[in-house]
Amino acid sequence: MLPALSPAARARLLESMRREASRPIQPEVVTLITALRARFGEQFAGALYYGSCRRQTQPEGVIDLHVLLHDPRRVLGAVSATLCRLLPPNVYYLEVRHGDVTVRCKYAVLSVAQFHRSCTQAAFHSYFWARYAQPLTLIGLYDREAALDSLVTALETLAVRSLPLVDDGADWHDFWVRTLGLCYRAELRAEGGGRAAFLVAGHPDHYQELGTTVLEDLPRGRRWPARVAWTLRIIVGKPLSLARLIKGLYTFDGGLDYVAWKLERHTGRPVEIPERVRRWPLVFLWPLIFKLWREGMFR
């Protein structure tokens, strides 16, 4: 049986998560949430706000949100809801006017039940629990305490699965850089190897508080089963990321341009989307992906 946090450690982490998740959001994000509430109506259960825009006084670029719905089938339609159930989340694009500026966001949709399950050790891949263990703001959650408890569970899952591969004597910073580095390797990412350290530097006090508590409370665990599990996550994570990318082309207006923009942003190199890829993505996207991979645009 995998180890679990002690009640005392869990209580400390819950308070840390509560403080971080209660940070105020920018007016631009309030405008986006208002539009999303209008779009999903009574099925809107809340949102999680994370990413680089969250640290800015006035968000620039594309804001990252995860939107939780009570029942996606009632608002997404049969096909999209099925895709969301089989390979969550569905990713969409939204832009709204806020005063004189246009605010843009990329929002991932999943059900409340999927959110809670994806934080637990029942979820094999790190796609969700790695994100939810990082700093974020909870917005309008129907059951805030249940959501906070799941965020602590996400951190617990992340720690239990990565601690065996963290060197003895590592401090909180080493823990996070190693752990987030493993999670990045399990996805197709455009960012370089220093991304984990960059994320930690953005919220050092919060990461220190969480990392120190985890290191003091949880045992290391056996190394070889953890290494095998992470090898499998890395192997299956690449095609999973690719499948989500392909699915996003049909749910995300301007998806190809967004992917090109994000690659350019993280690599500093221009990416051109040929016209034939825009017209027949399922046919011509594959050679383009292979070409970009050969050029080191993502890993």
Secondary structure, DSSP 4 states (H G I P E B T S, - for coil): ------HHHHHHHHHHHHHHHTPPPPHHHHHHHHHHHHHHGGGEEEEEEESGGGGSSS--SEEEEEEEES-THHHH-HHHHHHHHHSPPEEEEEEEEETTEEEEEEEEEEEHHHHHHHTSTT--SSHHHHHHTS--EEES-TTHHHHHHHHHHHHHHHHHHHGGGSPTT--HHHHHHHHHHHHHHTS---S-TTHHHHHHHHSHHHHHHHHHHHHHHS----HHHHHHHHHHHHHHHHHHHHHHHHHHHHHSTTHHHHHHHHHHHHH-------HHHHH-HHHHHHHHHHHHHHTTS--
